[in-house]
């Protein structure tokens, strides 16, 4: 029985690595599980117990390990130097000002909707409830995101209002350039993408521009800076 269980822990880790790699192939961000597991499995190469049947000479085995480690250090040190050479300071004043306004001017249970990256920042920094965020592998989140992105379509304000009421959204955040991005290739702006999804409204004026000019009677603009507009659902 003892022989049957030999190297069981190694097989477990190898199978675990295969599972994590399969997950990473399906969802790229899950490579955070596959990478450390791969490093653990690679360490098996240093085990004489495992490698001895294939490489009898200990000196040769050690030489191969030194060569492998040297190659890893060579490329790894190059990557470290590249990262160390990056100097600068991150600054996003419009986002900081938006977050300060949310803290000061909205209830703690106010529900927000808007672009996924912006919603992630709002949730992290203000703890306000949000209806969509970047973890869009979930089908429900994708559906809610698509609905709130109605603001970048060519639908009417009433249709966006109905979506907000359905999702119980109280504030919509619009990020300048998210709807009509200057320099975008033909067919790559949000209204043009919506034209494929919603051909009945193709050619109409984008709702985002309508909202910025006059959000009434369904919405009220309650905040504005150089990058963000916030509309309260009435």
MIDOSE-1310 file (N, C-alpha, C; in nm, 2 decimals, decimal comma, always signed):
residues 234
xxxx	+0,08/-0,12/+0,00/+0,00/+0,00/+0,00/+0,09/+0,13/+0,00; +0,20/+0,11/+0,07/+0,29/+0,23/+0,08/+0,34/+0,28/-0,06; +0,37/+0,18/-0,15/+0,42/+0,21/-0,28/+0,32/+0,28/-0,36; +0,19/+0,25/-0,34/+0,08/+0,31/-0,42/+0,07/+0,45/-0,39
xxxx	+0,11/+0,49/-0,27/+0,09/+0,63/-0,23/+0,21/+0,72/-0,25; +0,32/+0,66/-0,30/+0,44/+0,73/-0,32/+0,42/+0,85/-0,42; +0,47/+0,96/-0,38/+0,46/+1,09/-0,46/+0,31/+1,13/-0,48; +0,23/+1,09/-0,39/+0,09/+1,14/-0,40/+0,07/+1,29/-0,39
xxxx	+0,16/+1,35/-0,30/+0,15/+1,49/-0,28/+0,20/+1,57/-0,41; +0,29/+1,51/-0,48/+0,33/+1,57/-0,61/+0,23/+1,56/-0,71; +0,16/+1,45/-0,72/+0,05/+1,43/-0,82/-0,06/+1,53/-0,79; -0,09/+1,55/-0,66/-0,19/+1,64/-0,62/-0,16/+1,78/-0,66
xxxx	-0,04/+1,82/-0,64/+0,00/+1,96/-0,68/+0,00/+1,98/-0,83; +0,04/+1,87/-0,90/+0,04/+1,88/-1,05/-0,10/+1,89/-1,10; -0,19/+1,81/-1,05/-0,33/+1,82/-1,09/-0,39/+1,95/-1,05; -0,35/+2,00/-0,93/-0,40/+2,13/-0,89/-0,35/+2,24/-0,99
xxxx	-0,23/+2,23/-1,03/-0,18/+2,33/-1,13/-0,25/+2,32/-1,26; -0,28/+2,20/-1,30/-0,36/+2,19/-1,43/-0,50/+2,25/-1,42; -0,56/+2,24/-1,30/-0,69/+2,30/-1,28/-0,68/+2,45/-1,28; -0,58/+2,50/-1,21/-0,56/+2,65/-1,21/-0,53/+2,70/-1,35
xxxx	-0,45/+2,63/-1,42/-0,42/+2,68/-1,56/-0,55/+2,68/-1,65; -0,63/+2,57/-1,63/-0,76/+2,57/-1,70/-0,85/+2,69/-1,67; -0,85/+2,72/-1,54/-0,93/+2,84/-1,49/-0,87/+2,97/-1,55; -0,74/+2,98/-1,56/-0,68/+3,10/-1,61/-0,70/+3,11/-1,76
xxxx	-0,71/+3,00/-1,83/-0,74/+3,01/-1,98/-0,89/+3,06/-2,00; -0,98/+3,02/-1,91/-1,12/+3,07/-1,92/-1,13/+3,21/-1,87; -1,07/+3,24/-1,76/-1,08/+3,38/-1,70/-0,94/+3,42/-1,67; -0,89/+3,52/-1,75/-0,75/+3,55/-1,75/-0,70/+3,60/-1,61
xxxx	-0,78/+3,67/-1,54/-0,74/+3,73/-1,41/-0,71/+3,62/-1,31; -0,76/+3,50/-1,33/-0,74/+3,39/-1,24/-0,60/+3,33/-1,25; -0,52/+3,38/-1,34/-0,38/+3,34/-1,35/-0,31/+3,37/-1,22; -0,36/+3,45/-1,13/-0,30/+3,48/-1,00/-0,30/+3,35/-0,92
xxxx	-0,38/+3,25/-0,95/-0,37/+3,12/-0,88/-0,28/+3,03/-0,95; -0,27/+3,04/-1,08/-0,19/+2,94/-1,16/-0,04/+2,97/-1,14; -0,01/+3,10/-1,14/+0,14/+3,14/-1,13/+0,21/+3,09/-1,01; +0,16/+3,11/-0,89/+0,23/+3,05/-0,77/+0,23/+2,90/-0,77
xxxx	+0,12/+2,84/-0,82/+0,12/+2,70/-0,82/+0,22/+2,64/-0,92; +0,24/+2,71/-1,03/+0,34/+2,67/-1,12/+0,48/+2,67/-1,06; +0,50/+2,78/-0,99/+0,63/+2,79/-0,92/+0,66/+2,68/-0,82; +0,55/+2,64/-0,75/+0,56/+2,53/-0,66/+0,60/+2,40/-0,73
xxxx	+0,53/+2,38/-0,84/+0,56/+2,25/-0,92/+0,70/+2,25/-0,98; +0,75/+2,36/-1,02/+0,88/+2,37/-1,08/+0,98/+2,34/-0,97; +0,96/+2,36/-0,85/+1,05/+2,33/-0,74/+1,08/+2,18/-0,73; +0,99/+2,10/-0,79/+1,01/+1,96/-0,79/+1,14/+1,92/-0,86
xxxx	+1,19/+2,00/-0,95/+1,31/+1,98/-1,03/+1,43/+1,97/-0,94; +1,42/+2,03/-0,82/+1,54/+2,02/-0,73/+1,54/+1,90/-0,64; +1,44/+1,81/-0,65/+1,43/+1,69/-0,57/+1,50/+1,58/-0,63; +1,60/+1,53/-0,56/+1,68/+1,41/-0,60/+1,59/+1,29/-0,61
xxxx	+1,50/+1,28/-0,51/+1,41/+1,16/-0,50/+1,33/+1,15/-0,63; +1,29/+1,26/-0,69/+1,21/+1,26/-0,81/+1,29/+1,25/-0,94; +1,40/+1,32/-0,94/+1,48/+1,34/-1,06/+1,58/+1,23/-1,08; +1,62/+1,16/-0,97/+1,73/+1,06/-0,98/+1,70/+0,95/-1,08
xxxx	+1,58/+0,90/-1,10/+1,56/+0,80/-1,20/+1,59/+0,85/-1,34; +1,59/+0,98/-1,36/+1,61/+1,04/-1,50/+1,76/+1,09/-1,51; +1,81/+1,15/-1,40/+1,95/+1,20/-1,40/+2,02/+1,14/-1,28; +2,11/+1,05/-1,31/+2,19/+0,98/-1,21/+2,30/+1,06/-1,15
xxxx	+2,36/+1,14/-1,23/+2,48/+1,22/-1,19/+2,43/+1,34/-1,11; +2,47/+1,34/-0,98/+2,43/+1,45/-0,89/+2,49/+1,58/-0,94; +2,62/+1,58/-0,98/+2,69/+1,70/-1,03/+2,62/+1,76/-1,15; +2,58/+1,68/-1,24/+2,51/+1,72/-1,36/+2,38/+1,78/-1,33
xxxx	+2,31/+1,72/-1,23/+2,18/+1,77/-1,19/+2,19/+1,90/-1,13; +2,29/+1,92/-1,04/+2,31/+2,05/-0,98/+2,35/+2,16/-1,08; +2,43/+2,12/-1,18/+2,47/+2,21/-1,28/+2,35/+2,26/-1,36; +2,25/+2,17/-1,39/+2,13/+2,21/-1,46/+2,05/+2,31/-1,37
xxxx	+2,04/+2,28/-1,24/+1,97/+2,37/-1,16/+2,03/+2,51/-1,15; +2,16/+2,51/-1,14/+2,23/+2,64/-1,14/+2,21/+2,72/-1,27; +2,21/+2,64/-1,39/+2,18/+2,70/-1,52/+2,04/+2,76/-1,52; +1,95/+2,68/-1,48/+1,81/+2,72/-1,48/+1,79/+2,84/-1,39
xxxx	+1,85/+2,84/-1,27/+1,83/+2,95/-1,18/+1,90/+3,08/-1,24; +2,01/+3,06/-1,30/+2,08/+3,18/-1,36/+2,00/+3,24/-1,47; +1,93/+3,16/-1,56/+1,85/+3,21/-1,66/+1,73/+3,28/-1,60; +1,67/+3,23/-1,50/+1,56/+3,30/-1,43/+1,60/+3,43/-1,37
xxxx	+1,72/+3,43/-1,31/+1,77/+3,56/-1,25/+1,80/+3,66/-1,36; +1,85/+3,62/-1,48/+1,89/+3,71/-1,58/+1,76/+3,78/-1,63; +1,66/+3,71/-1,67/+1,54/+3,77/-1,72/+1,46/+3,84/-1,60; +1,46/+3,78/-1,49/+1,39/+3,84/-1,37/+1,45/+3,97/-1,33
xxxx	+1,58/+3,98/-1,33/+1,65/+4,11/-1,29/+1,62/+4,22/-1,40; +1,61/+4,17/-1,52/+1,58/+4,27/-1,63/+1,44/+4,33/-1,61; +1,35/+4,24/-1,57/+1,21/+4,29/-1,54/+1,21/+4,38/-1,42; +1,28/+4,35/-1,32/+1,29/+4,43/-1,20/+1,35/+4,57/-1,24
xxxx	+1,45/+4,57/-1,32/+1,51/+4,70/-1,36/+1,41/+4,79/-1,44; +1,34/+4,72/-1,52/+1,24/+4,79/-1,60/+1,13/+4,86/-1,51; +1,09/+4,78/-1,41/+0,99/+4,83/-1,32/+1,04/+4,94/-1,23; +1,17/+4,92/-1,18/+1,23/+5,03/-1,10/+1,26/+5,16/-1,18
xxxx	+1,27/+5,15/-1,31/+1,30/+5,27/-1,39/+1,17/+5,36/-1,40; +1,06/+5,30/-1,37/+0,93/+5,38/-1,39/+0,92/+5,47/-1,27; +0,92/+5,60/-1,29/+0,91/+5,70/-1,18/+0,79/+5,79/-1,22; +0,73/+5,83/-1,11/+0,61/+5,92/-1,13/+0,52/+5,91/-1,01
xxxx	+0,42/+5,99/-1,02/+0,32/+5,99/-0,92/+0,18/+5,99/-0,98; +0,10/+5,90/-0,93/-0,04/+5,89/-0,99/-0,12/+6,00/-0,93; -0,20/+6,07/-1,02/-0,29/+6,17/-0,97/-0,41/+6,17/-1,06; -0,52/+6,18/-1,00/-0,65/+6,18/-1,07/-0,74/+6,28/-0,99
xxxx	-0,72/+6,41/-1,00/-0,79/+6,50/-0,92/-0,94/+6,50/-0,95; -0,99/+6,48/-1,07/-1,14/+6,48/-1,09/-1,20/+6,36/-1,01; -1,13/+6,24/-1,01/-1,19/+6,13/-0,94/-1,18/+6,16/-0,79; -1,07/+6,22/-0,74/-1,06/+6,25/-0,60/-1,17/+6,35/-0,56
xxxx	-1,20/+6,45/-0,64/-1,30/+6,55/-0,61/-1,44/+6,49/-0,61; -1,46/+6,40/-0,71/-1,59/+6,32/-0,71/-1,61/+6,24/-0,58; -1,51/+6,17/-0,54/-1,52/+6,09/-0,42/-1,55/+6,18/-0,30; -1,48/+6,29/-0,29/-1,50/+6,39/-0,18/-1,65/+6,43/-0,18
xxxx	-1,70/+6,46/-0,30/-1,84/+6,51/-0,31/-1,94/+6,40/-0,27; -1,91/+6,28/-0,31/-2,00/+6,17/-0,27/-2,00/+6,15/-0,12; -1,88/+6,16/-0,06/-1,88/+6,15/+0,09/-1,96/+6,26/+0,16; -1,95/+6,38/+0,10/-2,01/+6,50/+0,17/-2,15/+6,52/+0,14
xxxx	-2,20/+6,47/+0,02/-2,33/+6,52/-0,03/-2,43/+6,41/-0,05; -2,39/+6,28/-0,03/-2,49/+6,17/-0,06/-2,51/+6,09/+0,06; -2,62/+6,03/+0,08/-2,64/+5,94/+0,20/-2,55/+5,81/+0,18; -2,53/+5,75/+0,29/-2,44/+5,63/+0,29/-2,50/+5,51/+0,22
xxxx	-2,63/+5,51/+0,20/-2,70/+5,40/+0,13/-2,74/+5,44/-0,01; -2,69/+5,55/-0,06/-2,72/+5,60/-0,19/-2,66/+5,50/-0,30; -2,74/+5,46/-0,39/-2,70/+5,36/-0,49/-2,65/+5,42/-0,62; -2,54/+5,38/-0,67/-2,47/+5,44/-0,79/-2,46/+5,34/-0,90
xxxx	-2,47/+5,40/-1,02/-2,45/+5,32/-1,14/-2,37/+5,40/-1,24; -2,29/+5,34/-1,32/-2,21/+5,41/-1,42/-2,10/+5,32/-1,48; -1,99/+5,37/-1,54/-1,89/+5,29/-1,60/-1,82/+5,20/-1,49; -1,79/+5,08/-1,54/-1,74/+4,98/-1,44/-1,62/+5,02/-1,36
xxxx	-1,51/+5,08/-1,43/-1,40/+5,12/-1,35/-1,43/+5,22/-1,25; -1,51/+5,32/-1,28/-1,55/+5,43/-1,19/-1,63/+5,37/-1,07; -1,72/+5,27/-1,10/-1,80/+5,21/-0,99/-1,70/+5,14/-0,89; -1,60/+5,08/-0,94/-1,51/+5,01/-0,85/-1,44/+5,11/-0,76
xxxx	-1,40/+5,22/-0,81/-1,34/+5,33/-0,73/-1,44/+5,38/-0,63; -1,56/+5,40/-0,67/-1,66/+5,46/-0,58/-1,69/+5,36/-0,46; -1,70/+5,23/-0,50/-1,72/+5,13/-0,39/-1,61/+5,12/-0,30; -1,49/+5,12/-0,35/-1,37/+5,11/-0,27/-1,35/+5,23/-0,17
xxxx	-1,37/+5,35/-0,23/-1,34/+5,47/-0,16/-1,45/+5,53/-0,07; -1,58/+5,50/-0,11/-1,69/+5,56/-0,04/-1,78/+5,45/+0,03; -1,76/+5,33/-0,01/-1,85/+5,22/+0,04/-2,00/+5,23/+0,01; -2,02/+5,32/-0,09/-2,16/+5,33/-0,14/-2,20/+5,21/-0,22
xxxx	-2,33/+5,17/-0,21/-2,37/+5,06/-0,29/-2,37/+5,09/-0,44; -2,33/+4,99/-0,52/-2,32/+5,01/-0,67/-2,39/+4,89/-0,73; -2,44/+4,91/-0,86/-2,52/+4,80/-0,92/-2,43/+4,73/-1,03; -2,31/+4,78/-1,06/-2,23/+4,71/-1,15/-2,08/+4,74/-1,12
xxxx	-2,00/+4,65/-1,15/-1,85/+4,66/-1,13/-1,77/+4,57/-1,22; -1,64/+4,58/-1,23/-1,56/+4,51/-1,33/-1,56/+4,36/-1,33; -1,61/+4,30/-1,22/-1,61/+4,15/-1,21/-1,73/+4,10/-1,29; -1,72/+4,12/-1,42/-1,84/+4,10/-1,51/-1,85/+3,95/-1,56
xxxx	-1,77/+3,86/-1,50/-1,79/+3,72/-1,54/-1,93/+3,67/-1,51; -1,98/+3,73/-1,40/-2,12/+3,69/-1,36/-2,22/+3,75/-1,46; -2,31/+3,66/-1,50/-2,41/+3,70/-1,60/-2,50/+3,81/-1,55; -2,54/+3,81/-1,42/-2,62/+3,91/-1,37/-2,56/+4,05/-1,37
xxxx	-2,43/+4,05/-1,34/-2,36/+4,18/-1,34/-2,35/+4,23/-1,49; -2,32/+4,14/-1,58/-2,32/+4,18/-1,72/-2,45/+4,24/-1,77; -2,56/+4,18/-1,73/-2,69/+4,23/-1,77/-2,72/+4,37/-1,71; -2,68/+4,38/-1,58/-2,70/+4,51/-1,51/-2,62/+4,62/-1,58
xxxx	-2,49/+4,58/-1,61/-2,40/+4,68/-1,67/-2,45/+4,72/-1,81; -2,50/+4,63/-1,89/-2,56/+4,66/-2,02/-2,68/+4,76/-2,00; -2,76/+4,73/-1,90/-2,88/+4,82/-1,88/-2,83/+4,96/-1,84; -2,74/+4,97/-1,75/-2,70/+5,11/-1,71/-2,62/+5,18/-1,82
xxxx	-2,56/+5,10/-1,91/-2,49/+5,17/-2,02/-2,59/+5,22/-2,13; -2,72/+5,21/-2,10/-2,82/+5,27/-2,18/-2,79/+5,42/-2,20; -2,72/+5,48/-2,10/-2,69/+5,62/-2,11/-2,60/+5,65/-2,23; -2,52/+5,55/-2,28/-2,43/+5,57/-2,39/-2,50/+5,53/-2,52
xxxx	-2,62/+5,50/-2,52/-2,69/+5,45/-2,64/-2,76/+5,57/-2,70; -2,86/+5,54/-2,79/-2,94/+5,65/-2,85/-3,09/+5,64/-2,81; -3,11/+5,57/-2,70/-3,24/+5,56/-2,65/-3,29/+5,69/-2,59; -3,41/+5,69/-2,53/-3,46/+5,82/-2,48/-3,43/+5,83/-2,33
xxxx	-3,45/+5,95/-2,27/-3,43/+5,97/-2,13/-3,53/+5,88/-2,05; -3,65/+5,87/-2,10/-3,75/+5,79/-2,03/-3,71/+5,65/-2,02; -3,65/+5,59/-2,13/-3,61/+5,45/-2,12/-3,49/+5,43/-2,02; -3,40/+5,53/-2,01/-3,30/+5,53/-1,91/-3,36/+5,54/-1,77
xxxx	-3,45/+5,63/-1,76/-3,52/+5,64/-1,63/-3,59/+5,51/-1,58; -3,65/+5,45/-1,67/-3,72/+5,32/-1,64/-3,61/+5,21/-1,60; -3,50/+5,21/-1,66/-3,39/+5,12/-1,62/-3,34/+5,15/-1,48; -3,32/+5,28/-1,45/-3,28/+5,32/-1,32/-3,38/+5,28/-1,21
xxxx	-3,50/+5,30/-1,24/-3,61/+5,26/-1,14/-3,61/+5,11/-1,12; -3,59/+5,04/-1,23/-3,59/+4,89/-1,22/-3,47/+4,84/-1,14; -3,35/+4,91/-1,15/-3,23/+4,87/-1,08/-3,22/+4,94/-0,95; -3,31/+5,03/-0,92/-3,31/+5,11/-0,79/-3,19/+5,19/-0,78
xxxx	-3,14/+5,25/-0,90/-3,03/+5,34/-0,90/-3,08/+5,48/-0,86; -3,00/+5,54/-0,78/-3,04/+5,68/-0,73/-2,95/+5,79/-0,80; -2,82/+5,75/-0,83/-2,73/+5,84/-0,90/-2,66/+5,77/-1,02; -2,65/+5,84/-1,13/-2,58/+5,79/-1,24/-2,46/+5,88/-1,26
xxxx	-2,34/+5,81/-1,27/-2,22/+5,88/-1,30/-2,18/+5,87/-1,45; -2,16/+5,98/-1,51/-2,12/+5,98/-1,65/-1,98/+6,03/-1,66; -1,89/+5,96/-1,72/-1,75/+5,99/-1,74/-1,73/+6,05/-1,88; -1,68/+6,17/-1,88/-1,66/+6,24/-2,01/-1,56/+6,16/-2,10
xxxx	-1,60/+6,14/-2,23/-1,51/+6,06/-2,32/-1,55/+5,91/-2,32; -1,63/+5,87/-2,22/-1,67/+5,73/-2,22/-1,77/+5,70/-2,33; -1,85/+5,80/-2,36/-1,96/+5,79/-2,46/-1,91/+5,82/-2,60; -1,85/+5,94/-2,62/-1,80/+5,99/-2,75/-1,65/+6,02/-2,73
xxxx	-1,57/+5,92/-2,76/-1,42/+5,93/-2,73/-1,36/+5,99/-2,86; -1,29/+6,10/-2,84/-1,22/+6,16/-2,95/-1,11/+6,07/-3,00; -1,09/+6,07/-3,13/-0,99/+5,98/-3,19/-1,02/+5,84/-3,20; -1,14/+5,80/-3,16/-1,18/+5,66/-3,17/-1,20/+5,62/-3,32
xxxx	-1,17/+5,49/-3,35/-1,19/+5,44/-3,49/-1,34/+5,44/-3,52; -1,37/+5,44/-3,64/-1,51/+5,44/-3,68/-1,57/+5,31/-3,64; -1,69/+5,32/-3,57/-1,76/+5,20/-3,53/-1,72/+5,16/-3,39; -1,63/+5,23/-3,32/-1,58/+5,19/-3,19/-1,63/+5,27/-3,07
xxxx	-1,71/+5,38/-3,10/-1,77/+5,45/-2,99/-1,89/+5,38/-2,93; -1,92/+5,41/-2,81/-2,04/+5,34/-2,75/-2,17/+5,35/-2,82; -2,20/+5,47/-2,87/-2,33/+5,48/-2,95/-2,33/+5,40/-3,08; -2,21/+5,39/-3,14/-2,20/+5,31/-3,26/-2,21/+5,16/-3,23
xxxx	-2,16/+5,12/-3,12/-2,17/+4,98/-3,07/-2,31/+4,95/-3,04; -2,38/+5,05/-2,98/-2,52/+5,03/-2,95/-2,61/+5,02/-3,08; -2,56/+5,08/-3,18/-2,63/+5,08/-3,31/-2,65/+4,93/-3,36; -2,55/+4,85/-3,33/-2,56/+4,71/-3,36/-2,66/+4,64/-3,28
xxxx	-2,66/+4,67/-3,15/-2,75/+4,61/-3,05/-2,89/+4,66/-3,06; -2,90/+4,79/-3,10/-3,03/+4,86/-3,10/-3,05/+4,93/-3,23; -3,07/+4,86/-3,35/-3,07/+4,92/-3,48/-3,19/+5,02/-3,50; -3,30/+5,00/-3,42/-3,41/+5,09/-3,43/-3,38/+5,23/-3,40
xxxx	-3,28/+5,26/-3,32/-3,25/+5,40/-3,28/-3,12/+5,44/-3,35; -3,07/+5,37/-3,44/-2,94/+5,40/-3,51/-2,96/+5,54/-3,58; -2,86/+5,62/-3,56/-2,86/+5,75/-3,63/-2,92/+5,86/-3,54; -2,98/+5,83/-3,43/-3,03/+5,93/-3,35/-2,92/+5,99/-3,26
xxxx	-2,95/+6,10/-3,20/-2,85/+6,17/-3,11/-2,82/+6,09/-2,99; -2,69/+6,07/-2,96/-2,65/+5,99/-2,84/-2,72/+6,05/-2,71; -2,77/+5,96/-2,63/-2,83/+6,01/-2,51/-2,74/+6,08/-2,41; -2,61/+6,04/-2,41/-2,52/+6,11/-2,32/-2,51/+6,26/-2,35
xxxx	-2,51/+6,30/-2,47/-2,50/+6,44/-2,50/-2,63/+6,51/-2,47; -2,74/+6,44/-2,48/-2,87/+6,50/-2,44/-2,88/+6,52/-2,29; -2,83/+6,42/-2,22/-2,83/+6,43/-2,07/-2,74/+6,55/-2,02; -2,63/+6,57/-2,08/-2,54/+6,67/-2,04/-2,60/+6,81/-2,06
xxxx	-2,68/+6,82/-2,17/-2,74/+6,95/-2,20/-2,86/+6,98/-2,12; -2,95/+6,87/-2,11/-3,08/+6,89/-2,04/-3,13/+6,76/-1,99; -3,10/+6,72/-1,86/-3,14/+6,59/-1,81/-3,29/+6,59/-1,76; -3,35/+6,70/-1,75/-3,49/+6,70/-1,71/-3,59/+6,64/-1,81
xxxx	-3,70/+6,59/-1,77/-3,76/+6,60/-1,64/-3,74/+6,48/-1,55; -3,66/+6,38/-1,60/-3,64/+6,26/-1,52/-3,51/+6,26/-1,43; -3,42/+6,35/-1,46/-3,30/+6,35/-1,39/-3,26/+6,49/-1,36; -3,17/+6,51/-1,26/-3,12/+6,64/-1,22/-2,97/+6,63/-1,21
xxxx	-2,90/+6,72/-1,27/-2,75/+6,72/-1,26/-2,71/+6,78/-1,12; -2,65/+6,70/-1,04/-2,61/+6,75/-0,91/-2,46/+6,77/-0,88; -2,38/+6,73/-0,98/-2,24/+6,74/-0,97/-2,18/+6,74/-1,11; -2,07/+6,82/-1,12/-2,00/+6,83/-1,25/-1,86/+6,88/-1,22
xxxx	-1,76/+6,81/-1,29/-1,62/+6,86/-1,29/-1,57/+6,84/-1,43; -1,44/+6,85/-1,46/-1,39/+6,85/-1,59/-1,41/+6,71/-1,65; -1,43/+6,61/-1,57/-1,44/+6,47/-1,63/-1,57/+6,40/-1,60; -1,63/+6,43/-1,48/-1,75/+6,35/-1,44/-1,87/+6,44/-1,43
xxxx	-1,99/+6,38/-1,46/-2,12/+6,44/-1,44/-2,20/+6,34/-1,35; -2,27/+6,39/-1,25/-2,35/+6,30/-1,17/-2,49/+6,35/-1,18; -2,58/+6,25/-1,22/-2,73/+6,29/-1,23/-2,81/+6,21/-1,13; -2,89/+6,28/-1,06/-2,98/+6,22/-0,96/-3,11/+6,18/-1,03
xx	-3,15/+6,06/-1,00/-3,28/+6,01/-1,06/-3,39/+6,06/-0,98; -3,48/+6,13/-1,04/-3,59/+6,20/-0,98/-3,71/+6,11/-0,96
